[in-house]
């Protein structure tokens, strides 16, 4: 009976009820949709950071993170790979790399780059480069003179597949190593800075050029889930103790990105509260107006013996129905908006330099997570009832005498 009476009461003034519903729907929709966009931004940043040669876990010689030089290489990677085969969870991928600073040049241009020697078959399932080649071909395991160059760097060097590129760096003996490579393919990365900074050759070609023997610069590991990174890194660190190695999860390797993640969690909560405050004033004002319009009704009910708690209960029931209906529609619109953008996302290529400066992806795909969905609805429901409590108590305190003299 209470629900039926509340339902009839809220539609006694359809225009006012519609205004409140629109406010609730827009509030819930904006919380869900914009919250999902923020999650999509941070997911893209994490994805870029992990796939751009970081992985979920990295293993280096202990001094390498502070001094990434060829002198601080891992001399015996075979001993480490045996531990990885035993300790990594099923579905994990790993590969060894050589990474050094170098100078790339052709007849007219030169630039400072990072030369990365990779194991082509393993790298396909580990980082972005395995699927990033858009012109030419990907590296093969037996390539000795082939190189992959970023699209932005080829434009800067005015070159194309088939042409030569000279690389110069310092080898393991401290001498200058220089070699000509032929561009086998051009890759396109999510960020233009990656295309300008990285060049890829095979690991064997890099080891021969740098006279490193079997030594490598790093071992990168990709796990089935990024949530396993910290625990797995701790386990590997224990197993590899005494070998003077640094085992770091992606959170440790990318501390700025981890800070962004924590910041976005707080920012989303603040956004929910800000949206509700804007919506809550409208709900409070409209509900209070409805209470004063029904002042004579509440006075009559009290004169007939209705207890104040029943009046409070009735108004809160009306508010609860409006909130539930608004939340239902708002959730539907929010999830539909995210679904509609899940295929192609929001393309920010026209603002590539700006989003790249912030570390964002060029395409933002919304990501809805249960925590945000539940948080948005709880904020609207609990704070909505709290806002409506004041008009309800106000109505319950009207006396029959006050109600009779009210025009």
N, C-alpha and C positions, 0 to 999 in steps of 0.2 A: 504493500500500500504506500509506504514512504517513497519508493522509487517511482510509482505511478504518479503520485501527487507532485514530486519534484520534476518529473518529465513534463507534466502539463504546465507547471509554473514557469519553467524556463522558456516555453514557447508562447507565453501570454504576450510577450513583446518580441516578435521574431527579429526585428531589426537589431535590437540591442544584443540578443543572443548571437546573431550572426556576426556582429562586430567582435564579440569576445572570442567566438570560434576562429575567426580569421586571424586574430592576434595570436591565439595558441598555435594554430596550424603553421603560421609563418615562423613563430619562435622555434617550434620543434623541428621544422624543415631546415631552418638555417643552422641549428645546432648540429643536426645529423650530417647535412650536406657539407657545410664548411669544415666541420670536424673531420669528415672523411677526406676532404681535400688536403687538410694539414697532414693527416696520416699518410696520404699518397705522396706528399712532398718529402716527408722524412723517410718513407720507404724507398723512394727513388734515390735519395742521398745515400742511404745505407747500401742499396744495391750497387750504385756506382762505386762506392768506396770498396766494397768487397770484390766486385768483379774486375776492378782496375788493379789487378795484380796483388791485391791484399789477401783475399781468401778469408776463411774463418779463423785460421791459425797460421802463424808464420814461425819458422825456426831459423835462427841465424847464429853465427858465431857470437859470443857474448859481447864483443866490442863493436859489432857491426851496426847496431841501431844508432850509436853515438858517432861512429866513424865509418860510413858505408864505402869503404875502399876495398880494392882487390886484395890487400894484405890481410883483411879480416874475413877470409873465406872459410867455408867448411871443408876441411881437407879430406875427410872420410865420410861421405854421405851414405855409403853402403851400410855402415853400422846403424845409422839412423833409420834407414828405410826398413830394416828388419824389425825394429821396434814398432814402426808405423803399421806394418802388416798385421802385427799381433794386437795392437791397442786401439786402432781406429774402429769406430762402429761400422756396421755394414752400410754400403752405399756411399762411403766417403771416397773422395778423389784427392790425389796429391801429385806434385811434380817438383822437380828440381829446376832451378833457374840460375843463370849468370846475369848479374846486373851491374853495369859500370857506367860512369859518365863518359861521354865521348863528344867529338866534334864531327858533324856531318857536313859535307861540302860537295858541290859540283863546280862546273866551270864559272858560274857567276854568283853563287850564294854559299853561305855557310851558317851554321847554327849549332848551339850547344844542345845536346839531346841526351836521353838515357837509352843506352843500348841494352837490350834484354835478349839473352839467349834462352830459348825455350825448347822443350821436347814436344814437337808438334802434335803427335797423337794424344798425349796426356793433357796438353794445354786446351784442347778443344772442349773438354768437359769441365775445365777449371776456371777459365777467365773469359772476358769478353772477346778476346782476339780470335777465338775459335770460330765465331760466327760473324765477325765484323768485316771480313774482306768483301768489298763491293765491286772491285775491278781487279782483273788478273786472277791469280790463284793463291791458295793458302800454301804455307810451307810444307815440304815433305821431309821425312826423317833424314834422308841422305843428301839434302841440299847443302852445298858448301859455299855457294856464292850468292844465294838468293836472300832478299831482304823484303820485309813488309814495311811500308811507309804510310803515315797518316794522310788523309785527304788534305787537311789544312797545310801540312808541310809540303806536299807536292805542288799546291798552288803557289806557295811562297817561293819554292825552288824552281817553279815553271818546268816541271818534269812530268814523267808518266811511266807506266810499266814498260819494261824493256830497256830503259836507260840506266846508266851507271850512277852510283853514289859512293863517294869516298868516305870511309870512317877512320878516325884517328883517335887513339887513346893510349893509356899507359899499360904495359903488360906486367906480368908477375915479377919480372926481373928489374922493373923500374925503367925500361927502355920504351921508346915511342913505338907503338904498333900501328901500322896503317895498312888498309886493305880496301880494294874496290869490290863493291857488291852490285848486282844487277837487280833492279826493282821487279819483284815477281808479282806483287799485289799491292793494292791500296786499301786501307781499312778506314772505316768510319766509326767513331766512338760517340758516346753520349755527350761528352764534353769536348769542345774544340781544343782545350789545353792538352788533353790526352793525345790528340792527333798531332799536335806540334812537338810534344815532348818525347814520345816513345818510338823507337825503331826495333823491329824484331828480326832476329836471325835464329838459326838452330843452335841448340846448346853446344853441340860438338864443334860447330864452326867458331863459336865464341871462345870455347876452351882452347882450341888450336891457335886462334889469333892472339889470345892473351897468355899462352903458354902456362895454362893452369893445371894441366893434367886432368885428373878426375874431380878436382875441387869445384865447388859451386858457391854461389853467393847466398842462396836461400832455398828453403823448402816451403812451399805454400800448400795448404790443406783446405779442402772444401768439404764440409760436413753435410749430412742430410738436412740438418736444421741449424740455424745460427744460435738457437738457444742452448745447444750442446757445447758451444765454443769454450766457455770458461771452465766447465768441469773437465772436458777433454784436455785442454791445455794444462791444467793442474796435474792430471794423470800422466801426461807425456813428460812434463817437467820432472816429476818424481822418477820416472823410468830412465830419463836421460841425465840424471844427476851425476856430476863428476866429469862431464864431457865439455864443460865450459861453453854451454849453449844457452841462448835466450829463446824461450818458448813464450810467444805472446798471442793472446786472442785478439780478434779484430777490435774489441773495445779498448784494449791497451795500445794497439797499433794506430788506432784512429781516435784519440781522446777527444778531439774537437767534435767529432760526429756523435760520440756518446753524450757529450754535454748538450748538443742540439736535441738529442732524443729526450733527455730529462727536461729540457726547457719546453719542448713542445707539449709534454704531458701537463705541465703547469699552465701553459698558455691555453690549452683546450679547456681546462677547468675554468680558468678565468673567463674565457669566451662564453661558456655556458651561463655563468653567473651574470655577465653583462647583458646577454640577450634576455635572460629572465627578468632582470631589473627593468629593462625597457618594456617588456611585455607585462610585468607584474603591476606597474602603475596603471596601465589600461584596465587590467582586470579589477584592481582595487577600486578605481574610480567608477567603473560601470556597475559593479556589484553594490557599491555604496549608494549609487543613484537608485538602483532597483529597490534597495531596502527602504529608502525614504519614501519612494512612491507607494510602497505597501505598508506604510506606517499604521494606517487605520486598521488594516487587516491584522497586523500583529497585535495591536491593542485589543481588538475584539477577541482574538484567540486567547490572550491572557485573561480577559474578563470572563471567558467561558471556562477557565481553569487549566489551560495548557501550561505546563511547566516551561520555564525558560530554556532548559536543556533540550527540549523537543524543538523549539524554534531554531536553536543553534544547529541541531542535527539536520533539520530540514534544509537550511540554507547551505550547509556544507555538502549535503547530498546533491543539491542542485549544482554546486560548483564542481563536485566530483564528476558528475555526468558530463558537464561541459568540457572539463579537462580530459576525460577519457575519449570523448568523441574527437576533440581537437588533436590529441596525441595519436589516435588511430589514423586520422587523415594525414597528419604531419609526418608520421613514420612512413606511411605509404608513399607520399610524395618524395621524401628524402631518399628512401631506398630506390625508388624508381629513377630519380635523378642520378644517383650513383651508378645504377645499372646501365642507364643510357650512355654514360661516359666511360664505362668500363671497357668498351671495345676499342675506341680510338683515343680517349683521354682528351685533355686540353693541351693543344700544341702551342708552346711558347717559343717556337723557333725564331719568330720575328724579334724576340727579346733575348736571343741566345746569349749575348755578352752579359746582360744583367743577371739572368738566372744562373749562368755559369759562375759568376763572381760569388753568388750565394751558395754554390755547390749543388744547385737543384738540377733535376733532369729537364730536358727540353719538352718532354711530354709528361703531364701529371695525370695519373689514373687514380681516382678516389679509392680509398680502402676503408671499408666499414669493419670495425671490430666490436665485439660484444660489449667490451668495457665502456666504450664511448656511447653505444646505443643505450645501454642500461643507465649510464650516468645522466644522459640528456633527459630520459623519461622520468628518472627519480627526481631530478632537479625541478622539472615542471610540476610533477605531481605533489611532492612534499611542500615545496615553497609556494605552489599555487594554493594549496589548502591553508597554509599558514597566512598568506595574504588575505584570503577570504574569511579568516577567523575573526578579524576586526569588525567587518560589517555584520557578521552573524551575532557576535556579542552585543553590538550596538542595537540590533533588532530585538534581542532578548531583554534588553534593559528598558525598552519603551513601556511606560505605564498606560493603562486604559485612559486615564485623564489626559495625558499628553497626546495620545492618539486621537481622541475625540476632538480636541481643539486644533488639530493639524489640518490645514487646508490642502 
